[in-house]
Amino acid sequence: MPPAAESHPPLRVALLGCGVVGTQVARLLTEQADDLASRVGARLELVGIAVRNAAAPRASSVDRSLLTEDAEGLVARADIVVEVMGGTEPARSLLLRAIDAGAAVVTANKALLAEDGPTLYKAADAAGVDIYFEAAVAGAIPIVRPVRESLAGDRVRRVLGIVNGTTNYVLDQMATTGMDLEEAVKEAQDLGYAEADPTADVEGYDAAAKAAILASLAFHTRVSLDDVAREGIMSVTAEDVAWAAQTGHVIKLLAIAELREGTSAGTSVGAAAGAPAGVSVRVHPALVPTSHPLANVRGSFNAVFVEAESAGELMFYGRGAGGAPTASAVLGDVVSAARHRVLGGKGPQESTYAELAILPASAAVTRYQVRLEVDDRPGVLAQVAHALAEHGVSIEAVRQPTAPGVSDVAEPGVAELLITTHAAPESALSATVAAVAGLEPVRTITSVLRVEGA
């Protein structure tokens, strides 16, 4: 044991949960005990692992003598409580009990933080204890600490991220192999990237929870899960993916949080006439230009792209899930909390001084790429362009199929158009699509996708 660690009593660590991540946290606490003691200045002693069923099968690396079903009793005798059990309850009650008892807490629970993080932050501030949650967003990627601390003296303008490894794997497989969505989801399940019920991933709930956390940190404003406009990837087709490649894009499920200062300030992201001030947070599939760094994030990897006023553009990339990568982020938080126990001090508190307005989804500024089938006759494009102009939306480009296999339209007298708009408020763009759909020569709107990162 390092001499510095010998002079300080061991710090008692309680672990709540022993799933994929919890198992790896327990392993690292044991295998790296000497190294951790050197970094902290005290021994980290794992005093128990709370589980629902202590008799259930476990990995051979788990010391079964540490297992207990008495989570409350375990929390009561800990200096640091690590929560990786997931779900809202009993996680929230256990963490509040730990905070009330004076323990520092480390959590990877994105759902809890997105739903009721302020309750935990307020309790931790009142008790004078640390609360860390690096592992709640993007697994091993260090993104919470940079946004929360490193960029605290800057002004973040925009956060654009691929924060769900399952959907990124699915969309990447569709792009590289030509699979349809159902096939790609099945493969992700077979490889362990997707749960048996993939709803939280493919419908965007997981990404939305992470977007709420990142937005809260970036803009010093409380953003809850209910504030995030959410769309999943279930409507994305193989033809959408083929068209994306044809136009120099890839499709990604993006979490987007933006600071909007309104048109009067003249410096907002994607400023448009009548744009209100506040914070816009949304999750949806989007077309990303192949020239953008996020376009090259492959497989189950995650990446977060941050645009700050002084720091400029920053990219954080790495494994966004998995037991060992996530446990790495958890252990980083444990070391920070433990060092404060040994040396004094406290981690960053919640900053909510900005209290910016949370804007509705209709106020977001984006671009649309609309694919539609129309009568193949003169004057149709002019009618479509007129409908867009009436809603204050201008056309950036119009395309028709130029390569075999991109379009399956074969009916005589029918043409397929792909229209890309300039940036405009979501409300104007959606109204425009509805107006175009109602035009007499328009047979159907085949696809509507947003364009981001251009």
C-alpha positions, 0 to 999 in steps of 0.5 A: 500500500502506498505510504500516503494511503496508509495514513488515511482510513479506508473509504467505504464504497457501496455498489448498487447494481451488479449487471454488466456495468456493476460487475466491471466496476467491482472488478476494477475496484479490486484489481486496481486497488493499489493504483486507485489508492495511490491516486486517491490517498486512501484505500477504496474498500468495496463493502457491499454490492446491492442486488435484487437476488443474491442467489442469482448466477454472477460472473466468476469475478464477483465476490459473492460474499459482498452481495446483499439484498439490503440496499438501504443498510448498505447505503447507511454504512458507505462513504461513497455510493455508486449507483448502476442499477438503472431505473427511477426507483428505488435508485432515487430514494437510495441516492437521496438516503445516501446524500442525507447520510453524508455520502458522495454519490456517483451514478450512471443513471441517465433516465433518473437524471433526465427525469429528476436530476434537480432533486438530487443536485439540490439535495447534494448541494444542501448536504455539501457532498459530491454528485458525479455522473460522467457515465450517464452520457456516452459511456467512456467518452469524457463529455460531462466533465468538459462541458460541466467544468472545462467549458464553464468559462466559455459560452456553448452555442451548440451540442450535436451528438451521436449518443446511442450506440445501438441506433448508430450501429443499425444505421451504419449497417443499413448504409454499408450493407444495404440491410433494411431496418428490421434486419439491422436491428435483429443483427444488433440484438444478436451481437448484444448491441440491442436489448430484446426490447430495443424500444428505448434505443430505436424510438430515441428515448435513451438519446433524449435522456442524454440530450436533456443532461447535456443541454442542462450542463451546456446552457446552465438551465434545467432541461428535463426529458419532457422538454426534448422533442423526440423522434426515433429511427423506425421510419427510416427506410433502405431507400432513404439511406440510398438517397442519403448516399446519392446526395453526399450524406449519411443518416444518423440519430442526432441529439441536438441542443442549441442556444438561440438568442433571437433575431434581434441579437443577430448571433443565434445558431441558424438565425431565422426571421421571428426566431425566439430566444431560449434553448432548443433540444431535440432528438431525431434522425438527420442527414449529415454531410459526409464532410462532417466529422460525425458522418464518420462515426461508425458501428456502435461508437458515439461522438459529441460535437460541441461548438463554443464561442471561444474554444470553437469546435470540439469533438469527443469520440469513443465507445459509448456503451459496454461494461468496461468502457462505462465502468472506466467513467464510473471509476473516474468519478469515484476517484474524484469524489474520494480525493475530495474526501481525503484532501477536502474540497467539493466538486462542481455544483449545479449551475442554473443561473441562466434559467433560459426559456425551453423552446417548443419543437416548432421553434427549432431551425433546421433544413428539410430534404423532402422526397416526393412523387409528382405528375411528370408534366411541365409546371409542377416544380413551379407549383411546388416552389410557389407553395414553399415561398408562401411559407417563407421557405426557399429551395437550396437544390432540386434533384432527380434520380441519377443512378440505378437503384436509387429510386423504385418509381417505375410508373409512367407519368410519375417523376420523383423529386428530392428538394432540399430547403434552406434553413427555416423554423420547424413550424414553417417547414412542417407547414410547407410539407403539408401544403405541398402534399395538398397540391393536385400534381403531388402523388405522395410525400415519400420521405421527410428528413432534416439536414444537420451539420452543414 
